[in-house]
Amino acid sequence: MKTQLPVMKAQQPDRDTLKKLIADHHFFRGMNPDFLPFLASAATFVEYEPQQLIFNEAAEADHFYLINWGCVGLEAHVPLKNSVTVQRIGNGEALGWSWFFAPHSWRFSARTLDATEVIEFDAKALREYADQNHDFGYDLLVRMGQVIRDRLQSTRELLMDYCVDDPNENASAE
């Protein structure tokens, strides 16, 4: 089931400005410039208010986001605790990788922590273009792999914080 979430659409920049914003964003920096017209055609400029839900866990993952500025919390539903923020994603980062892999459903929810400005991409258009243009698809896959690697590393660090005893705590007990 697709959830309709309220978003405040910003005044859309012209196509050249949007291409420049995409090309300058950390995620797409260094990508073949021949792909920029397509990327701009699949993109929309969006602003979110603080505490606004961007997407919901288990909903259809139909967009990909580049954060220009602001901060987004990734939330996991935890039974008996509602939701827990497991990671914060901010300026210059990519948001969402579930759109790239079947079954294309979000594994977390995303909520803005501050006013946030993003470039939102149509995920289906990105997947179809990647299928048609293997150079683009490979480049996108490598970049998405880096996002997943970063998310896994962040999760590992979070787990280490919860699982590793504080050495000072053990020393004082002796």
C-alpha positions in Angstrom: 0.0 0.0 0.0 1.4 3.4 -1.0 1.1 6.0 1.7 0.5 9.6 0.6 2.8 11.8 2.6 2.6 15.6 2.7 5.5 17.4 1.2 6.0 21.1 0.6 7.2 21.4 -3.1 9.8 24.1 -3.4 9.9 26.4 -6.4 11.5 24.3 -9.0 14.9 25.4 -10.2 15.4 25.6 -13.9 16.9 22.5 -15.6 20.5 23.8 -15.8 20.4 24.7 -12.1 19.1 21.3 -11.2 21.8 19.6 -13.3 24.4 21.6 -11.5 22.9 20.7 -8.1 23.0 17.0 -9.0 26.5 17.2 -10.5 27.8 19.0 -7.4 26.2 16.7 -4.9 28.6 14.3 -3.2 26.7 11.2 -4.4 26.9 12.0 -8.1 30.2 13.9 -8.1 32.4 12.6 -10.9 29.6 10.8 -12.8 29.7 10.9 -16.6 28.1 14.3 -17.4 26.2 12.7 -20.3 23.9 11.2 -17.6 23.0 14.6 -16.1 20.1 15.5 -18.5 18.4 12.2 -17.7 19.0 12.6 -14.0 17.6 16.1 -14.1 14.5 14.9 -16.0 13.9 12.3 -13.2 14.4 14.8 -10.4 12.2 17.1 -8.4 13.3 19.7 -5.8 11.5 19.2 -2.5 11.5 20.9 0.9 10.3 19.3 4.1 9.3 20.9 7.4 10.9 19.6 10.7 9.4 16.3 11.9 7.9 15.5 8.6 7.7 11.9 7.5 9.5 11.3 4.2 8.7 7.6 3.9 7.3 4.8 6.0 8.8 1.5 6.8 7.4 -1.3 4.7 5.8 1.2 2.2 6.7 1.1 -1.5 10.2 2.5 -2.1 9.4 4.7 -5.1 11.9 7.5 -4.7 15.6 8.1 -4.0 16.8 11.3 -2.2 19.9 13.5 -2.2 20.0 15.7 0.9 21.1 19.2 0.0 20.8 20.5 3.5 19.0 19.5 6.7 18.9 16.3 8.7 16.9 13.1 8.5 16.5 10.4 11.1 16.2 6.8 10.0 13.7 5.1 12.3 13.1 1.4 13.0 9.9 0.2 14.5 10.6 -1.6 17.8 7.7 -3.5 19.4 6.6 -1.9 22.7 8.8 1.2 22.0 7.2 2.6 18.8 10.2 3.8 16.8 13.8 4.3 17.5 16.2 6.6 15.5 19.0 4.4 14.4 20.9 6.8 12.2 21.0 10.5 11.2 21.7 11.5 7.6 22.6 15.0 6.7 24.0 17.5 4.2 25.5 16.0 1.1 24.3 12.4 1.8 22.1 10.0 -0.1 18.9 8.8 1.5 17.4 5.4 0.7 18.7 2.3 -1.0 15.6 0.0 -0.8 14.3 1.5 -4.0 17.2 -0.1 -5.9 16.5 -3.8 -4.9 13.4 -5.9 -5.1 10.9 -6.0 -3.5 11.3 -2.2 -3.5 9.9 -1.6 0.0 11.5 0.6 2.7 13.3 -1.1 5.5 13.1 1.9 7.8 11.1 5.1 8.1 12.7 8.5 7.5 11.7 11.6 9.3 13.2 15.1 9.0 14.8 16.4 12.2 15.2 19.9 10.8 13.9 21.8 7.8 15.4 19.7 5.0 15.9 20.3 1.3 16.3 17.3 -1.0 16.4 16.3 -4.7 13.9 13.5 -5.1 14.3 11.0 -8.0 11.7 8.8 -9.5 13.1 5.3 -8.5 11.3 3.5 -11.4 12.8 5.8 -13.9 16.3 5.3 -12.4 15.9 1.5 -12.5 14.6 1.5 -16.1 17.5 3.8 -17.3 20.0 1.6 -15.5 18.6 -1.5 -17.3 18.8 0.3 -20.7 22.2 1.9 -20.1 24.6 -0.5 -18.5 27.3 2.1 -18.0 24.9 4.2 -16.0 23.6 1.1 -14.2 27.1 0.0 -13.2 28.1 3.5 -12.0 24.8 3.7 -10.0 25.4 0.2 -8.5 28.9 1.1 -7.3 27.6 4.4 -5.7 24.6 2.6 -4.1 27.1 -0.1 -2.8 29.0 2.7 -1.1 25.8 4.0 0.6 25.0 0.5 1.8 28.6 0.1 3.1 28.3 3.4 5.0 25.0 2.4 6.5 26.3 -1.0 7.6 29.4 0.6 9.2 27.2 3.0 11.0 25.0 0.1 12.2 28.1 -1.7 13.3 29.3 1.3 15.4 25.8 1.6 16.9 25.9 -2.1 17.9 29.4 -1.8 19.3 28.2 1.0 21.5 25.5 -1.2 22.9 27.4 -4.5 23.1 30.9 -3.5 24.3 31.5 -3.0 28.0 33.0 0.3 29.0 36.6 -0.6 30.1 36.4 2.1 32.9 33.3 0.5 34.3 35.1 -2.9 34.7 38.3 -1.3 36.1 36.3 0.5 38.9 34.7 -2.8 39.9 38.1 -4.4 40.8 
